[in-house]
Amino acid sequence: MSRPMMRRIASVVAATALIAGGLAIGAGTAAAAQAPYSATKTTSNIKVTKSVVGDGTVAPGQKVTYRTTIATTAHPDRFINRVTDFHPAGFKYVNGSAKLTAWHLVGGVKTENVTPEVDVNNNTVSVPSTGMAISQTDSKTVTFEVTYLVPENAQIGTAPDSGVSFDVSGFTTTQTFNPMGVSATIRGLNPGEAAATGSSELGLGSSDGEGGTTGSAGSAIVENPTGFVVDVLRGVVGS
């Protein structure tokens, strides 16, 4: 029996064992105490809320998204000129993930992909857009969303903090909240993530080009475990 065939069979055995014993811990190995993953700060009549999208946890080698929304608490209207996301050291910006939602004079509220300024040395990703209105009128807000790849060596149980800053027309200084008390708690891989990571050579899970995984194999296990094993066996036989 060839070595490639032996590796494929080993993957089948591992996947089957995962189905038999892993689904009982569906959410993976979480930290004993999860850190806060959303916070709101205020300055003048402006409030900024930053959150980790999802349940606030992420495994090493996977992706995590942060969402920051800036709004007013009362009149007068304000204009935001730049938004900067401070991410944990070691996190890597996922190209093409930055999105900005803001009100436009023509077209109203729009969500657009943006090309940010990425400063690896200072762990920041910034959007230098100018004149973005926030107002009580029509609930005008500015939302900046950005995704990062968590390093493979991130320590399970840790909860690295993050922050945000923004410039406001008429303000003499940048408004900075760093750290902000918004953390992504690092947990172990759940069964779906582990399967997607470990079975890519069988064509059931694949790299997304940023080092993370698409999760396709993980979804297959959770939704149809019997079908997953059959697909894996077909992949082996077909090879």
C-alpha positions in Angstrom: 0.0 0.0 0.0 1.4 3.4 -1.0 2.2 6.1 1.6 -0.4 8.5 0.1 -3.1 5.9 0.4 -2.1 5.1 4.0 -2.3 8.8 4.9 -5.8 9.0 3.4 -7.0 6.0 5.3 -5.6 7.5 8.5 -7.6 10.6 7.8 -10.8 8.6 7.5 -10.1 6.9 10.8 -9.4 10.2 12.4 -12.6 11.8 11.0 -14.7 8.8 12.1 -13.3 9.0 15.6 -14.1 12.7 15.6 -17.7 12.0 14.7 -18.0 9.3 17.4 -16.6 11.3 20.2 -16.2 14.9 19.2 -19.7 16.2 18.5 -20.6 16.0 22.2 -18.3 19.1 22.7 -19.8 21.0 19.8 -18.4 24.4 20.8 -14.9 23.2 21.3 -12.7 23.7 24.3 -13.6 27.2 25.6 -11.8 29.2 28.2 -13.0 28.8 31.8 -13.9 32.4 32.0 -14.8 34.4 28.9 -13.7 38.0 28.7 -16.0 40.8 27.7 -16.3 41.0 24.0 -18.3 44.3 23.6 -18.0 47.7 25.1 -19.2 51.3 24.7 -17.3 54.5 25.4 -18.5 58.1 25.2 -16.8 61.4 24.5 -18.8 64.6 24.3 -22.1 63.7 22.5 -20.5 60.7 20.7 -20.6 57.1 21.7 -18.5 54.3 20.1 -19.3 50.6 20.5 -16.8 47.9 19.5 -17.7 44.2 19.5 -16.3 40.8 18.5 -18.8 39.5 15.9 -20.2 36.1 17.0 -19.9 34.6 20.5 -16.6 36.3 21.3 -14.4 33.3 21.0 -12.0 32.1 18.3 -9.5 29.3 17.9 -5.8 29.6 16.9 -5.5 29.7 13.1 -9.1 30.8 12.6 -10.7 34.2 11.7 -12.2 36.8 14.0 -14.2 39.9 13.0 -14.4 43.2 15.0 -17.2 45.7 14.4 -17.0 49.3 15.6 -20.0 51.7 15.4 -19.9 55.4 16.1 -23.1 57.4 16.8 -24.3 60.5 18.5 -26.2 60.6 21.8 -27.7 64.0 21.2 -27.4 67.0 18.9 -25.3 68.6 17.3 -24.4 66.5 14.3 -20.7 65.4 14.1 -18.4 64.4 11.2 -16.0 61.5 11.5 -12.7 61.8 9.5 -10.8 58.6 10.3 -11.5 55.4 12.1 -8.6 53.2 13.4 -8.9 49.6 14.7 -6.3 48.5 17.2 -6.0 44.7 17.0 -4.0 42.3 19.3 -0.3 41.7 18.4 0.1 38.8 16.0 -3.3 39.1 14.4 -3.1 39.5 10.7 -5.4 41.6 8.6 -7.4 39.5 6.1 -7.1 41.2 2.7 -10.4 42.5 1.4 -12.3 42.2 4.7 -12.5 45.9 5.6 -16.0 47.3 5.2 -17.4 50.7 6.0 -21.1 51.6 6.4 -21.9 55.3 6.3 -24.5 57.8 5.2 -23.9 59.4 1.8 -25.5 62.6 0.4 -26.3 60.6 -2.7 -27.7 57.2 -2.1 -28.1 57.3 1.7 -26.6 54.6 3.8 -24.2 52.4 2.0 -21.9 49.5 3.0 -18.8 49.4 0.9 -15.5 47.5 0.8 -12.6 49.8 1.5 -8.9 49.6 1.2 -7.5 50.5 4.6 -4.1 51.6 5.8 -2.5 48.7 7.5 0.3 49.4 10.0 1.8 46.0 11.1 4.3 47.6 13.5 1.6 49.4 15.5 -1.1 46.8 15.1 -3.6 49.1 13.4 -6.0 49.1 10.5 -7.3 52.6 9.5 -9.9 54.0 7.2 -9.0 57.6 6.3 -12.4 58.6 4.9 -13.5 62.2 5.6 -16.7 64.0 6.5 -18.8 60.9 7.5 -21.9 62.2 9.2 -23.3 60.9 12.5 -26.5 62.3 13.7 -29.7 61.8 15.6 -31.5 62.7 12.4 -32.3 59.5 10.5 -30.0 57.6 12.9 -26.9 58.3 10.9 -24.0 56.2 12.1 -20.5 55.0 10.9 -19.6 51.3 11.2 -16.2 49.9 10.5 -15.8 46.1 10.2 -12.5 44.3 9.9 -11.4 40.6 10.0 -8.1 39.2 11.2 -6.4 35.8 11.2 -5.5 34.6 14.6 -1.9 33.2 14.9 -1.5 29.5 15.1 0.5 29.8 18.3 -2.2 31.8 20.2 -2.5 30.5 23.7 -5.8 28.9 24.6 -7.4 30.6 27.5 -6.0 34.0 26.9 -8.1 37.0 25.9 -6.1 39.7 24.1 -7.7 43.2 24.3 -8.2 45.6 21.4 -9.0 49.3 20.9 -10.3 52.0 18.6 -9.6 55.6 17.8 -11.3 58.2 15.5 -11.0 61.8 14.4 -13.8 64.3 14.6 -14.2 67.5 12.7 -13.7 70.4 15.2 -12.0 68.3 17.8 -8.3 69.2 18.4 -7.3 65.6 19.4 -7.9 62.1 18.2 -10.4 60.3 20.4 -8.6 57.0 21.5 -9.8 54.1 23.6 -7.0 51.6 23.7 -7.3 49.2 25.3 -11.1 49.3 25.2 -12.0 46.1 27.1 -13.1 44.2 24.0 -11.4 40.8 23.8 -11.5 37.7 21.7 -11.2 34.8 24.0 -8.9 32.1 22.6 -10.4 28.6 22.7 -9.6 25.2 21.3 -10.7 24.1 17.8 -14.2 22.8 17.7 -14.9 19.5 15.8 -15.9 21.3 12.6 -12.8 23.5 12.6 -10.6 20.5 13.4 -12.1 18.5 10.6 -11.9 21.3 8.1 -8.3 21.9 8.9 -7.3 18.2 8.9 -9.2 16.9 5.9 -8.3 19.4 3.2 -6.2 16.9 1.3 -9.4 14.8 0.8 -11.1 17.8 -0.9 -13.6 18.2 2.0 -12.1 21.2 3.6 -9.8 23.8 2.1 -7.5 26.6 2.9 -9.0 30.1 2.2 -5.8 31.6 1.1 -5.2 33.5 4.4 -4.2 30.5 6.4 -7.6 29.8 7.9 -10.1 27.2 6.7 -13.5 27.5 4.9 -15.2 25.2 7.4 -16.8 23.1 4.7 -15.8 19.8 6.2 -16.9 20.9 9.6 -20.3 21.8 8.3 -20.6 18.5 6.6 -19.9 16.6 9.8 -22.4 18.5 11.9 -25.2 18.4 9.3 -24.7 14.9 7.9 -22.1 12.8 9.8 -23.0 9.6 7.9 -22.7 11.3 4.6 -19.4 12.8 5.6 -17.9 9.4 6.2 -19.2 8.1 2.9 -17.8 11.1 1.1 -14.4 10.6 2.7 -14.4 6.9 1.7 -15.3 7.8 -1.8 -12.4 10.2 -1.9 -10.0 7.5 -0.8 -11.3 4.9 -3.2 -11.4 7.4 -6.0 -7.8 8.2 -5.4 
